[in-house]
């Protein structure tokens, strides 16, 4: 039991003091109270601690509206002190599991062993409008699809319905080429492609 909890319990028990905002402090506990508070607050009233831990498991810690939780700030992953650090992802035969781009990624580097293997975009309902993720391939090209949950008639990619496994071929014939996917609404993606020199390449899903 902490010093403050001891003070609260013993004073309330002895004096039956019900005011939650003020209560008498026994002299025997005064030094403990001062020691406890001086270890946290400096002379200007600033809090100084080495560690802040969440009280409720899985909730993180909120400071002035900013949520710190599991290595993320407001849901954005922090890696090696960098916000939105590059994440490696490997295309697979069906674009599920680890081949799905996370909703917190800002850039992915894709490895593929087959041009028919697939990488899937995050689920639209996990994202705000304007969410943007870019990516590049390090070897063989692959296919880019909407998230498995979004492969329905109502969802479009570059104006083409996502039903039936609509996909975009990501070509790696030009080293350093880049793609960019932008959520424009709850039912649509715009996907762009650029050469290593920044030249835009129009792409049509099939």
Contact map, one row per residue, 1 for C-alpha under 8 A:
11101100000000000000000000000000000000000000000000000000000000000000000000000000000000000000000000000000000000000000000000000000000000000000000000000000000000000000000000000000000000000000000000000000000000
11111100000000000000000000000000000000000000000000000000000000000000000000000000000000000000000000000000000000000000000000000000000000000000000000000000000000000000000000000000000000000000000000000000000000
11111110000000000000000000001001100100000000000000000000000000000000000000000000000000000000000000000000000000000000000000000000000000000000000000000000000000000000000000000000000000000000000000000000000000
01111111000000000000000000000000100100000000000000000000000000000000000000000000000000000000000000000000000000000000000000000000000000000000000000000000000000000000000000000000000000000000000000000000000000
11111111100000000000000000000000000000000000000000000000000000000000000000000000000000000000000000000000000000000000000000000000000000000000000000000000000000000000000000000000000000000000000000000000000000
11111111110000000000000000000000000000000000000000000000000000000000000000000000000000000000000000000000000000000000000000000000000000000000000000000000000000000000000000000000000000000000000000000000000000
00111111111000000000000011001000100000000000000000000000000000000000000000000000000000000000000000000000000000000000000000000000000000000000000000000000000000000000000000000000000000000000000000000000000000
00011111111100000000000000000000000000000000000000000000000000000000000000000000000000000000000000000000000000000000000000000000000000000000000000000000000000000000000000000000000000000000000000000000000000
00001111111110000000000000000000000000000000000000000000000000000000000000000000000000000000000000000000000000000000000000000000000000000000000000000000000000000000000000000000000000000000000000000000000000
00000111111111000000000000000000000000000000000000000000000000000000000000000000000000000000000000000000000000000000000000000000000000000000000000000000000000000000000000000000000000000000000000000000000000
00000011111111111000001111000000000000000000000000000000000000000000000000000000000000000000000000000000000000000000000000000000000000000000000000000000000000000000000000000000000000000000000000000000000000
00000001111111111100001000000000000000000000000000000000000000000000000000000000000000000000000000000000000000000000000000000000000000000000000000000000000000000000000000000000000000000000000000000000000000
00000000111111111000000000000000000000000000000000000000000000000000000000000000000000000000000000000000000000000000000000000000000000000000000000000000000000000000000000000000000000000000000000000000000000
00000000011111110000000000000000000000000000000000000000000000000000000000000000000000000000000000000000000000000000000000000000000000000000000000000000000000000000000000000000000000000000000000000000000000
00000000001111111000000000000000000000000000000000000000000000000000000000000000000000000000000000000000000000000000000000000000000000000000000000000000000000000000000000000000000000000000000000000000000000
00000000001111111100000000000000000000000000000000000000000000000000000000000000000000000000000000000000000000000000000000000000000000000000000000000000000000000000000000000000000000000000000000000000000000
00000000001110111110001000000000000000000000000000000000000000000000000000000000000000000000000000000000000000000000000000000000000000000000000000000000000000000000000000000000000000000000000000000000000000
00000000000100011111000000000000000000000000000000000000000000000000000000000000000000000000000000000000000000000000000000000000000000000000000000000000000000000000000000000000000000000000000000000000000000
00000000000000001111111000000000000000000000000000000000000000000000000000000000000000000000000000000000000000000000000000000000000000000000000000000000000000000000000000000000000000000000000000000000000000
00000000000000000111111000000000000000000000000000000000000000000000000000000000000000000000000000000000000000000000000000000000000000000000000000000000000000000000000000000000000000000000000000000000000000
00000000000000000011111000000000000000000000000000000000000000000000000000000000000000000000000000000000000000000000000000000000000000000000000000000000000000000000000000000000000000000000000000000000000000
00000000000000000011111100000000000000000000000000000000000000000000000000000000000000000000000000000000000000000000000000000000000000000000000000000000000000000000000000000000000000000000000000000000000000
00000000001100001011111110000000000000000000000000000000000000000000000000000000000000000000000000000000000000000000000000000000000000000000000000000000000000000000000000000000000000000000000000000000000000
00000000001000000000011111000000000000000000000000000000000000000000000000000000000000000000000000000000000000000000000000000000000000000000000000000000000000000000000000000000000000000000000000000000000000
00000010001000000000001111101100000000000000000000000000000000000000000000000000000000000000000000000000000000000000000000000000000000000000000000000000000000000000000000000000000000000000000000000000000000
00000010001000000000000111111100000000000000000000000000000000000000000000000000000000000000000000000000000000000000000000000000000000000000000000000000000000000000000000000000000000000000000000000000000000
00000000000000000000000011111110000000000000000000000000000000000000000000000000000000000000000000000000000000000000000000000000000000000000000000000000000000000000000000000000000000000000000000000000000000
00000000000000000000000001111111000000000000000000000000000000000000000000000000000000000000000000000000000000000000000000000000000000000000000000000000000000000000000000000000000000000000000000000000000000
00100010000000000000000011111111100000000000000000000000000000000000000000000000000000000000000000000000000000000000000000000000000000000000000000000000000000000000000000000000000000000000000000000000000000
00000000000000000000000011111111110000000000000000000000000000000000000000000000000000000000000000000000000000000000000000000000000000000000000000000000000000000000000000000000000000000000000000000000000000
00000000000000000000000000111111111000000000000000000000000000000000000000000000000000000000000000000000000000000000000000000000000000000000000000000000000000000000000000000000000000000000000000000000000000
00100000000000000000000000011111111100000000000000000000000000000000000000000000000000000000000000000000000000000000000000000000000000000000000000000000000000000000000000000000000000000000000000000000000000
00110010000000000000000000001111111110000000000000000000000000000000000000000000000000000000000000000000000000000000000000000000000000000000000000000000000000000000000000000000000000000000000000000000000000
00000000000000000000000000000111111111000000000000000000000000000000000000000000000000000000000000000000000000000000000000000000000000000000000000000000000000000000000000000000000000000000000000000000000000
00000000000000000000000000000011111111100000000000000000000000000000000000000000000000000000000000000000000000000000000000000000000000000000000000000000000000000000000000000000000000000000000000000000000000
00110000000000000000000000000001111111110000000000000000000000000000000000000000000000000000000000000000000000000000000000000000000000000000000000000000000000000000000000000000000000000000000000000000000000
00000000000000000000000000000000111111111000000000000000000000000000000000000000000000000000000000000000000000000000000000000000000000000000000000000000000000000000000000000000000000000000000000000000000000
00000000000000000000000000000000011111111100000000000000000000000000000000000000000000000000000000000000000000000000000000000000000000000000000000000000000000000000000000000000000000000000000000000000000000
00000000000000000000000000000000001111111100000100000000000000000000000000000000000000000000000000000000000000000000000000000000000000000000000000000000000000000000000000000000000000000000000000000000000000
00000000000000000000000000000000000111111100001110000000000000000000000000000000000000000000000000000000000000000000000000000000000000000000000000000000000000000000000000000000000000000000000000000000000000
00000000000000000000000000000000000011111111111100000000000000000000000000000000000000000000000000000000000000000000000000000000000000000000000000000000000000000000000000000000000000000000000000000000000000
00000000000000000000000000000000000001111111111100000000000000000000000000000000000000000000000000000000000000000000000000000000000000000000000000000000000000000000000000000000000000000000000000000000000000
00000000000000000000000000000000000000001111110000000000000000000000000000000000000000000000000000000000000000000000000000000000000000000000000000000000000000000000000000000000000000000000000000000000000000
00000000000000000000000000000000000000001111110000000000000000000000000000000000000000000000000000000000000000000000000000000000000000000000000000000000000000000000000000000000000000000000000000000000000000
00000000000000000000000000000000000000001111111000000000000000000000000000000000000000000000000000000000000000000000000000000000000000000000000000000000000000000000000000000000000000000000000000000000000000
00000000000000000000000000000000000000001111111100000000000000000000000000000000000000000000000000000000000000000000000000000000000000000000000000000000000000000000000000000000000000000000000000000000000000
00000000000000000000000000000000000000011100111110000000000000000000000000000000000000000000000000000000000000000000000000000000000000000000000000000000000000000000000000000000000000000000000000000000000000
00000000000000000000000000000000000000111100011111000000000000000000000000000000000000000000000000000000000000000000000000000000000000000000000000000000000000000000000000000000000000000000000000000000000000
00000000000000000000000000000000000000010000001111110000000000000000000000000000000000000000000000000000000000000000000000000000000000000000000000000000000000000000000000000000000000000000000000000000000000
00000000000000000000000000000000000000000000000111110000000000000000000000000000000000000000000000000000000000000000000000000000000000000000000000000000000000000000000000000000000000000000000000000000000000
00000000000000000000000000000000000000000000000011111000000000000000000000000000000000000000000000000000000000000000000000000000000000000000000000000000000000000000000000000000000000000000000000000000000000
00000000000000000000000000000000000000000000000011111100000010000000000000000000000000000000000000000000000000000000000000000000000000000000000000000000000000000000000000000000000000000000000000000000000000
00000000000000000000000000000000000000000000000000111110000110000000000000000000000000000000000000000000000000000000000000000000000000000000000000000000000000000000000000000000000000000000000000000000000000
00000000000000000000000000000000000000000000000000011111111110000000000000000000000000000000000000000000000000000000000000000000000000000000000000000000000000000000000000000000000000000000000000000000000000
00000000000000000000000000000000000000000000000000001111101100000000000000000000000000000000000000000000000000000000000000000000000000000000000000000000000000000000000000000000000000000000000000000000000000
00000000000000000000000000000000000000000000000000000111111100000000000000000000000000000000000000000000000000000000000000000000000000000000000000000000000000000000000000000000000000000000000000000000000000
00000000000000000000000000000000000000000000000000000111111100000000000000000000000000000000000000000000000000000000000000000000000000000000000000000000000000000000000000000000000000000000000000000000000000
00000000000000000000000000000000000000000000000000000101111100000000100000000000000000000000000000000000000000000000000000000000000000000000000000000000000000000000000000000000000000000000000000000000000000
00000000000000000000000000000000000000000000000000000111111110000000100000000000000000000000000000000000000000000000000000000000000000000000000000000000000000000000000000000000000000000000000000000000000000
00000000000000000000000000000000000000000000000000001111111111000011110000000000000000000000000000000000000000000000000000000000000000000000000000000000000000000000000000000000000000000000000000000000000000
00000000000000000000000000000000000000000000000000011100001111100011100000000000000000000000000000000000000000000000000000000000000000000000000000000000000000000000000000000000000000000000000000000000000000
00000000000000000000000000000000000000000000000000000000000111111111000000000000000000000000000000000000000000000000000000000000000000000000000000000000000000000000000000000000000000000000000000000000000000
00000000000000000000000000000000000000000000000000000000000011111111000000000000000000000000000000000000000000000000000000000000000000000000000000000000000000000000000000000000000000000000000000000000000000
00000000000000000000000000000000000000000000000000000000000001111100000000000000000000000000000000000000000000000000000000000000000000000000000000000000000000000000000000000000000000000000000000000000000000
00000000000000000000000000000000000000000000000000000000000001111110000000000000000000000000000000000000000000000000000000000000000000000000000000000000000000000000000000000000000000000000000000000000000000
00000000000000000000000000000000000000000000000000000000000001111111000011000000000000000000000000000000000000000000000000000000000000000000000000000000000000000000000000000000000000000000000000000000000000
00000000000000000000000000000000000000000000000000000000000111101111100111100000000000000000000000000000000000000000000000000000000000000000000000000000000000000000000000000000000000000000000000000000000000
00000000000000000000000000000000000000000000000000000000000111100111111111000000000000000000000000000000000000000000000000000000000000000000000000000000000000000000000000000000000000000000000000000000000000
00000000000000000000000000000000000000000000000000000000011110000011111111100000000000000000000000000000000000000000000000000000000000000000000000000000000000000000000000000000000000000000000000000000000000
00000000000000000000000000000000000000000000000000000000000100000001111100000000000000000000000000000000000000000000000000000000000000000000000000000000000000000000000000000000000000000000000000000000000000
00000000000000000000000000000000000000000000000000000000000000000001111110001110000000000000000000000000000000000000000000000000000000000000000000000000000000000000000000000000000000000000000000000000000000
00000000000000000000000000000000000000000000000000000000000000000011111111111100000000000000000000000000000000000000000000000000000000000000000000000000000000000000000000000000000000000000000000000000000000
00000000000000000000000000000000000000000000000000000000000000000111101111111100000000000000000000000000000000000000000000000000000000000000000000000000000000000000000000000000000000000000000000000000000000
00000000000000000000000000000000000000000000000000000000000000000111100111110000000000000000000000000000000000000000000000000000000000000000000000000000000000000000000000000000000000000000000000000000000000
00000000000000000000000000000000000000000000000000000000000000000010100111111000000000000000000000000001000000000000000000000000000000000000000000000000000000000000000000000000000000000000000000000000000000
00000000000000000000000000000000000000000000000000000000000000000000000111111100001100000000000000000001100000000000000000000000000000000000000000000000000000000000000000000000000000000000000000000000000000
00000000000000000000000000000000000000000000000000000000000000000000001110111110001110000000000000000001100000000000000000000000000000000000000000000000000000000000000000000000000000000000000000000000000000
00000000000000000000000000000000000000000000000000000000000000000000001110011111111110000000000000000000000000000000000000000000000000000000000000000000000000000000000000000000000000000000000000000000000000
00000000000000000000000000000000000000000000000000000000000000000000001000001111111110000000000000000000000000000000000000000000000000000000000000000000000000000000000000000000000000000000000000000000000000
00000000000000000000000000000000000000000000000000000000000000000000000000000111110000000000000000000000000000000000000000000000000000000000000000000000000000000000000000000000000000000000000000000000000000
00000000000000000000000000000000000000000000000000000000000000000000000000000111111000000000000000000000000000000000000000000000000000000000000000000000000000000000000000000000000000000000000000000000000000
00000000000000000000000000000000000000000000000000000000000000000000000000000111111110000000000000000000000000000000000000000000000000000000000000000000000000000000000000000000000000000000000000000000000000
00000000000000000000000000000000000000000000000000000000000000000000000000011110111110000000000000000000000000000000000000000000000000000000000000000000000000000000000000000000000000000000000000000000000000
00000000000000000000000000000000000000000000000000000000000000000000000000011110011111000000000000000001111000000000000000000000000000000000000000000000000000000000000000000000000000000000000000000000000000
00000000000000000000000000000000000000000000000000000000000000000000000000001110011111100000000000000000111000000000000000000000000000000000000000000000000000000000000000000000000000000000000000000000000000
00000000000000000000000000000000000000000000000000000000000000000000000000000000000111110000000000000000111110000000000000000000000000000000000000000000000000000000000000000000000000000000000000000000000000
00000000000000000000000000000000000000000000000000000000000000000000000000000000000011111000000000000000101110000000000000000000000000000000000000000000000000000000000000000000000000000000000000000000000000
00000000000000000000000000000000000000000000000000000000000000000000000000000000000001111100000000000000000111100000000000000000000000000000000000000000000000000000000000000000000000000000000000000000000000
00000000000000000000000000000000000000000000000000000000000000000000000000000000000000111110000001101000000111100000000000000000000000000000000000000000000000000000000000000000000000000000000000000000000000
00000000000000000000000000000000000000000000000000000000000000000000000000000000000000011111000001100000000001110000001000000000000000000000000000000000000000000000000000000000000000000000000000000000000000
00000000000000000000000000000000000000000000000000000000000000000000000000000000000000001111101000100000000001111000111000000000000000000000010000000000000000000000000000000000000000000000000000000000000000
00000000000000000000000000000000000000000000000000000000000000000000000000000000000000000111111100100000000000010000111000000000000000000000000000000000000000000000000000000000000000000000000000000000000000
00000000000000000000000000000000000000000000000000000000000000000000000000000000000000000011111000000000000000000001110000000000000000000000000000000000000000000000000000000000000000000000000000000000000000
00000000000000000000000000000000000000000000000000000000000000000000000000000000000000000001111100000000000000000000110000000000000000000000000000000000000000000000000000000000000000000000000000000000000000
00000000000000000000000000000000000000000000000000000000000000000000000000000000000000000011111111110000000000000000111100000000000000000000000010010000000000000000000000000000000000000000000000000000000000
00000000000000000000000000000000000000000000000000000000000000000000000000000000000000000001011111110000000000000000001100000000000000000000000000010000000000000000000000000000000000000000000000000000000000
00000000000000000000000000000000000000000000000000000000000000000000000000000000000000000000001111110000000000000000000000000000000000000000000000000000000000000000000000000000000000000000000000000000000000
00000000000000000000000000000000000000000000000000000000000000000000000000000000000000001100001111111000000000000000000000000000000000000000000000000000000000000000000000000000000000000000000000000000000000
00000000000000000000000000000000000000000000000000000000000000000000000000000000000000001111001111111000000000000000011100000000000000000000000000000000000000000000000000000000000000000000000000000000000000
00000000000000000000000000000000000000000000000000000000000000000000000000000000000000000000001111111100000000000000001111000000000000000000000000100000000000000000000000000000000000000000000000000000000000
00000000000000000000000000000000000000000000000000000000000000000000000000000000000000001000000001111110100100000000001111000000000000000000000000000000000000000000000000000000000000000000000000000000000000
00000000000000000000000000000000000000000000000000000000000000000000000000000000000000000000000000011111100000000000000011000000000000000000000000000000000000000000000000000000000000000000000000000000000000
00000000000000000000000000000000000000000000000000000000000000000000000000000000000000000000000000001111100000000000000001100110000000000000000000000000000000000000000000000000000000000000000000000000000000
00000000000000000000000000000000000000000000000000000000000000000000000000111000000100000000000000000111110000000000000000000000000000000000000000000000000000000000000000000000000000000000000000000000000000
00000000000000000000000000000000000000000000000000000000000000000000000000011000000111100000000000001111111100000000000000000000000010000000000000000000000000000000000000000000000000000000000000000000000000
00000000000000000000000000000000000000000000000000000000000000000000000000000000000111000000000000000001111100000000000000000000000111000000000000000000000000000000000000000000000000000000000000000000000000
00000000000000000000000000000000000000000000000000000000000000000000000000000000000111100000000000000000111110000000000000000000000011100000000000000000000000000000000000000000000000000000000000000000000000
00000000000000000000000000000000000000000000000000000000000000000000000000000000000001111000000000001000111111000000000000000000000011110000000000000000000000000000000000000000000000000000000000000000000000
00000000000000000000000000000000000000000000000000000000000000000000000000000000000001111000000000000000001111100000000000000000000000111100000000000000000000000000000000000000000000000000000000000000000000
00000000000000000000000000000000000000000000000000000000000000000000000000000000000000011110000000000000000111110000000000000000000000111100000000000000000000000000000000000000000000000000000000000000000000
00000000000000000000000000000000000000000000000000000000000000000000000000000000000000011110000000000000000011111000000000000000000000001111000000000000000000000000000000000000000000000000000000000000000000
00000000000000000000000000000000000000000000000000000000000000000000000000000000000000000111000000000000000001111110100000000000000000001111110000000000000000000000000000000000000000000000000000000000000000
00000000000000000000000000000000000000000000000000000000000000000000000000000000000000000010000000000000000000111110100000000000000000000011000000000000000000000000000000000000000000000000000000000000000000
00000000000000000000000000000000000000000000000000000000000000000000000000000000000000000000000000000000000000011111100000000000000000000001110000000000000000000000000000000000000000000000000000000000000000
00000000000000000000000000000000000000000000000000000000000000000000000000000000000000000000000000000000000000011111100000000000000000000001111000000000000000000000000000000000000000000000000000000000000000
00000000000000000000000000000000000000000000000000000000000000000000000000000000000000000000100000000000000000000111110000000000000000000000011000000000000000000000000000000000000000000000000000000000000000
00000000000000000000000000000000000000000000000000000000000000000000000000000000000000000011111000000000000000011111111000000000000000000000011000000000000000000000000000000000000000000000000000000000000000
00000000000000000000000000000000000000000000000000000000000000000000000000000000000000000011111000100000000000000001111100000000000000000000011110000000000000000000000000000000000000000000000000000000000000
00000000000000000000000000000000000000000000000000000000000000000000000000000000000000000111001100111000000000000000111110000000000000000000011110000000000000000000000000000000000000000000000000000000000000
00000000000000000000000000000000000000000000000000000000000000000000000000000000000000000000001100111000000000000000011111000000000000000000000111110000000000000000000000000000000000000000000000000000000000
00000000000000000000000000000000000000000000000000000000000000000000000000000000000000000000000000011100000000000000001111100000000000000000000111100000000000000000000000000000000000000000000000000000000000
00000000000000000000000000000000000000000000000000000000000000000000000000000000000000000000000000011110000000000000000111110110000000000000000001100000000000000000000000000000000000000000000000000000000000
00000000000000000000000000000000000000000000000000000000000000000000000000000000000000000000000000000010000000000000000011111110000000000000000001111100000000000000000000000000000000000000000000000000000000
00000000000000000000000000000000000000000000000000000000000000000000000000000000000000000000000000000000000000000000000001111110000000000000000000100100000000000000000000000000000000100110000000000000000000
00000000000000000000000000000000000000000000000000000000000000000000000000000000000000000000000000000000000000000000000000111111000000000000000000000000000000000000000000000000000000000100000000000000000000
00000000000000000000000000000000000000000000000000000000000000000000000000000000000000000000000000000010000000000000000001111111000000000000000000000000000000000000000000000000000000000000000000000000000000
00000000000000000000000000000000000000000000000000000000000000000000000000000000000000000000000000000010000000000000000001111111101000000000000000000000000000000000000000000000000000100000000000000000000000
00000000000000000000000000000000000000000000000000000000000000000000000000000000000000000000000000000000000000000000000000001111111000000000000000000000000000000000000000000000000000100000000000000000000000
00000000000000000000000000000000000000000000000000000000000000000000000000000000000000000000000000000000000000000000000000000011111000000000000000000000000000000000000000000000000000111100000000000000000000
00000000000000000000000000000000000000000000000000000000000000000000000000000000000000000000000000000000000000000000000000000001111100000000000000000000000000000000000000000000000001111000000000000000000000
00000000000000000000000000000000000000000000000000000000000000000000000000000000000000000000000000000000000000000000000000000011111110000000000000000000000000000000000000000000000001110000000000000000000000
00000000000000000000000000000000000000000000000000000000000000000000000000000000000000000000000000000000010000000000000000000000011111000000000000000000000000000000000000000000000111100000000000000000000000
00000000000000000000000000000000000000000000000000000000000000000000000000000000000000000000000000000000111100000000000000000000001111100000000000000000000000000000000000000000000111000000000000000000000000
00000000000000000000000000000000000000000000000000000000000000000000000000000000000000000000000000000000011100000000000000000000000111110000000000000000000000000000000000000000011110000000000000000000000000
00000000000000000000000000000000000000000000000000000000000000000000000000000000000000000000000000000000001111000000000000000000000011111000000000000000000000000000000000000000011100000000000000000000000000
00000000000000000000000000000000000000000000000000000000000000000000000000000000000000000000000000000000000111000000000000000000000001111100000000000000000000000000000000000001111000000000000000000000000000
00000000000000000000000000000000000000000000000000000000000000000000000000000000000000000000000000000000000011110000000000000000000000111111100000000000000000000000000000010001110000000000000000000000000000
00000000000000000000000000000000000000000000000000000000000000000000000000000000000000000000000000000000000011110000000000000000000000011111000000000000000000000000000000010010000000000000000000000000000000
00000000000000000000000000000000000000000000000000000000000000000000000000000000000000000000000000000000000000111000000000000000000000001111100000000000000000000000000000010000000000000000000000000000000000
00000000000000000000000000000000000000000000000000000000000000000000000000000000000000000000000000000000000000111110000000000000000000001111110000000000000000000000000000110000000000000000000000000000000000
00000000000000000000000000000000000000000000000000000000000000000000000000000000000000000000000000000000000000010110000000000000000000001011111000000000000000000000000011111000000000000000000000000000000000
00000000000000000000000000000000000000000000000000000000000000000000000000000000000000000010000000000000000000010111111000000000000000000001111100000000000000000000000011100000000000000000000000000000000000
00000000000000000000000000000000000000000000000000000000000000000000000000000000000000000000000000000000000000000011111000000000000000000000111110000000000000000000001111000000000000000000000000000000000000
00000000000000000000000000000000000000000000000000000000000000000000000000000000000000000000000000000000000000000000011110000000000000000000011111000000000000000000001111000000000000000000000000000000000000
00000000000000000000000000000000000000000000000000000000000000000000000000000000000000000000001000000000000000000000011110000000000000000000001111100000000000000000111100000000000000000000000000000000000000
00000000000000000000000000000000000000000000000000000000000000000000000000000000000000000000000000000000000000000000000111100000000000000000000111111110000010000100011000000000000000000000000000000000000000
00000000000000000000000000000000000000000000000000000000000000000000000000000000000000000000000000010000000000000000000111110000000000000000000011111110000000000000000000000000000000000000000000000000000000
00000000000000000000000000000000000000000000000000000000000000000000000000000000000000000000001100000000000000000000000100100000000000000000000001111110000000000000000000000000000000000000000000000000000000
00000000000000000000000000000000000000000000000000000000000000000000000000000000000000000000000000000000000000000000000000100000000000000000000001111111000000000000000000000000000000000000000000000000000000
00000000000000000000000000000000000000000000000000000000000000000000000000000000000000000000000000000000000000000000000000110000000000000000000001111111001000000100000000000000000000000000000000000000000000
00000000000000000000000000000000000000000000000000000000000000000000000000000000000000000000000000000000000000000000000000000000000000000000000001111111101000000111110000000000000000000000000000000000000000
00000000000000000000000000000000000000000000000000000000000000000000000000000000000000000000000000000000000000000000000000000000000000000000000000001111111000001111000000000000000000000000000000000000000000
00000000000000000000000000000000000000000000000000000000000000000000000000000000000000000000000000000000000000000000000000000000000000000000000000000011111100001110000000000000000000000000000000000000000000
00000000000000000000000000000000000000000000000000000000000000000000000000000000000000000000000000000000000000000000000000000000000000000000000000000001111100001110000000000000000000000010000000000000000000
00000000000000000000000000000000000000000000000000000000000000000000000000000000000000000000000000000000000000000000000000000000000000000000000000000111111110001110000000000000000000000011000000000000000000
00000000000000000000000000000000000000000000000000000000000000000000000000000000000000000000000000000000000000000000000000000000000000000000000000000000111111111100000000000000000000000011100000000000000000
00000000000000000000000000000000000000000000000000000000000000000000000000000000000000000000000000000000000000000000000000000000000000000000000001000000001111111100000000000000000000000001111000000000000010
00000000000000000000000000000000000000000000000000000000000000000000000000000000000000000000000000000000000000000000000000000000000000000000000000000000000111110000000000000000000000000001111000000000000110
00000000000000000000000000000000000000000000000000000000000000000000000000000000000000000000000000000000000000000000000000000000000000000000000000000000000111111000000000000000000000000001010000000000000000
00000000000000000000000000000000000000000000000000000000000000000000000000000000000000000000000000000000000000000000000000000000000000000000000000000000000111111100010000000000000000000000000000000000000010
00000000000000000000000000000000000000000000000000000000000000000000000000000000000000000000000000000000000000000000000000000000000000000000000000000001111110111110010000000000000000000000000000000000000000
00000000000000000000000000000000000000000000000000000000000000000000000000000000000000000000000000000000000000000000000000000000000000000000000001000111111110011111111000000000000000000000000000000000000000
00000000000000000000000000000000000000000000000000000000000000000000000000000000000000000000000000000000000000000000000000000000000000000000000000000011111000001111110000000000000000000000000000000000000000
00000000000000000000000000000000000000000000000000000000000000000000000000000000000000000000000000000000000000000000000000000000000000000000000000000011000000000111110000000000000000000000000000000000000000
00000000000000000000000000000000000000000000000000000000000000000000000000000000000000000000000000000000000000000000000000000000000000000000000010000010000000000111111000000000000000000000000000000000000000
00000000000000000000000000000000000000000000000000000000000000000000000000000000000000000000000000000000000000000000000000000000000000000000000011000010000000011111111100000000000000000000000000000000000011
00000000000000000000000000000000000000000000000000000000000000000000000000000000000000000000000000000000000000000000000000000000000000000000001111000000000000000100111110000000000000000000000000000000000011
00000000000000000000000000000000000000000000000000000000000000000000000000000000000000000000000000000000000000000000000000000000000000000000001110000000000000000000011111000000000000000000000000000000001111
00000000000000000000000000000000000000000000000000000000000000000000000000000000000000000000000000000000000000000000000000000000000000000000111100000000000000000000001111100000000000000000000000000000000010
00000000000000000000000000000000000000000000000000000000000000000000000000000000000000000000000000000000000000000000000000000000000000000000111100000000000000000000000111110000001000000000000000000000000000
00000000000000000000000000000000000000000000000000000000000000000000000000000000000000000000000000000000000000000000000000000000000000000001110000000000000000000000000011111100000000000000000000000000000000
00000000000000000000000000000000000000000000000000000000000000000000000000000000000000000000000000000000000000000000000000000000000000001111100000000000000000000000000001111111100000000000000000000000000000
00000000000000000000000000000000000000000000000000000000000000000000000000000000000000000000000000000000000000000000000000000000000000000000100000000000000000000000000000111110000000000000000000000000000000
00000000000000000000000000000000000000000000000000000000000000000000000000000000000000000000000000000000000000000000000000000000000000000000000000000000000000000000000000111111100000000000000000110000000000
00000000000000000000000000000000000000000000000000000000000000000000000000000000000000000000000000000000000000000000000000000000000000000100000000000000000000000000000000011111100000000000000000010000000000
00000000000000000000000000000000000000000000000000000000000000000000000000000000000000000000000000000000000000000000000000000000000000011000000000000000000000000000000000010111110000000000000000110000000000
00000000000000000000000000000000000000000000000000000000000000000000000000000000000000000000000000000000000000000000000000000000000000011000000000000000000000000000000000010111111000000000000011110000000000
00000000000000000000000000000000000000000000000000000000000000000000000000000000000000000000000000000000000000000000000000000000000001111000000000000000000000000000000000000001111100000000000011110000000000
00000000000000000000000000000000000000000000000000000000000000000000000000000000000000000000000000000000000000000000000000000000000001110000000000000000000000000000000001000000111110000000001111000000000000
00000000000000000000000000000000000000000000000000000000000000000000000000000000000000000000000000000000000000000000000000000000000111100000000000000000000000000000000000000000011111000000001110000000000000
00000000000000000000000000000000000000000000000000000000000000000000000000000000000000000000000000000000000000000000000000000000000111000000000000000000000000000000000000000000001111100000111100000000000000
00000000000000000000000000000000000000000000000000000000000000000000000000000000000000000000000000000000000000000000000000000000011110000000000000000000000000000000000000000000000111110000111000000000000000
00000000000000000000000000000000000000000000000000000000000000000000000000000000000000000000000000000000000000000000000000010011111100000000000000000000000000000000000000000000000011111101110000000000000000
00000000000000000000000000000000000000000000000000000000000000000000000000000000000000000000000000000000000000000000000000000000111000000000000000000000000000000000000000000000000001111111110000000000000000
00000000000000000000000000000000000000000000000000000000000000000000000000000000000000000000000000000000000000000000000000000000110000000000000000000000000000000000000000000000000000111111100000000000000000
00000000000000000000000000000000000000000000000000000000000000000000000000000000000000000000000000000000000000000000000000011000100000000000000000000000000000000000000000000000000000111111000000000000000000
00000000000000000000000000000000000000000000000000000000000000000000000000000000000000000000000000000000000000000000000000010000000000000000000000000000011100000000000000000000000000011111100000000000000000
00000000000000000000000000000000000000000000000000000000000000000000000000000000000000000000000000000000000000000000000000000000000000000000000000000000001111100000000000000000000000111111110000000000000000
00000000000000000000000000000000000000000000000000000000000000000000000000000000000000000000000000000000000000000000000000000000000000000000000000000000000111000000000000000000000011111011111000000000000000
00000000000000000000000000000000000000000000000000000000000000000000000000000000000000000000000000000000000000000000000000000000000000000000000000000000000011100000000000000000000011110001111100000000000000
00000000000000000000000000000000000000000000000000000000000000000000000000000000000000000000000000000000000000000000000000000000000000000000000000000000000011000000000000000000001111000000111110000000001000
00000000000000000000000000000000000000000000000000000000000000000000000000000000000000000000000000000000000000000000000000000000000000000000000000000000000000000000000000000000001110000000011111000001111000
00000000000000000000000000000000000000000000000000000000000000000000000000000000000000000000000000000000000000000000000000000000000000000000000000000000000000000000000000000000111100000000001111100001111000
00000000000000000000000000000000000000000000000000000000000000000000000000000000000000000000000000000000000000000000000000000000000000000000000000000000000000000000000000000000111000000000000111111111100000
00000000000000000000000000000000000000000000000000000000000000000000000000000000000000000000000000000000000000000000000000000000000000000000000000000000000000000000000000000101110000000000000011111111100000
00000000000000000000000000000000000000000000000000000000000000000000000000000000000000000000000000000000000000000000000000000000000000000000000000000000000000000000000000000111110000000000000001111110000000
00000000000000000000000000000000000000000000000000000000000000000000000000000000000000000000000000000000000000000000000000000000000000000000000000000000000000000000000000000000000000000000000001111110000000
00000000000000000000000000000000000000000000000000000000000000000000000000000000000000000000000000000000000000000000000000000000000000000000000000000000000000000000000000000000000000000000000001111111000000
00000000000000000000000000000000000000000000000000000000000000000000000000000000000000000000000000000000000000000000000000000000000000000000000000000000000000000000000000000000000000000000000001111111100000
00000000000000000000000000000000000000000000000000000000000000000000000000000000000000000000000000000000000000000000000000000000000000000000000000000000000000000000000000000000000000000000000111100111110000
00000000000000000000000000000000000000000000000000000000000000000000000000000000000000000000000000000000000000000000000000000000000000000000000000000000000000000000000000000000000000000000000111100011111000
00000000000000000000000000000000000000000000000000000000000000000000000000000000000000000000000000000000000000000000000000000000000000000000000000000000000000000000000000000000000000000000000110000001111100
00000000000000000000000000000000000000000000000000000000000000000000000000000000000000000000000000000000000000000000000000000000000000000000000000000000000000000000000100000000000000000000001110000000111110
00000000000000000000000000000000000000000000000000000000000000000000000000000000000000000000000000000000000000000000000000000000000000000000000000000000000001000000000100000000000000000000000000000000011111
00000000000000000000000000000000000000000000000000000000000000000000000000000000000000000000000000000000000000000000000000000000000000000000000000000000000011010000011110000000000000000000000000000000001111
00000000000000000000000000000000000000000000000000000000000000000000000000000000000000000000000000000000000000000000000000000000000000000000000000000000000000000000011100000000000000000000000000000000000111
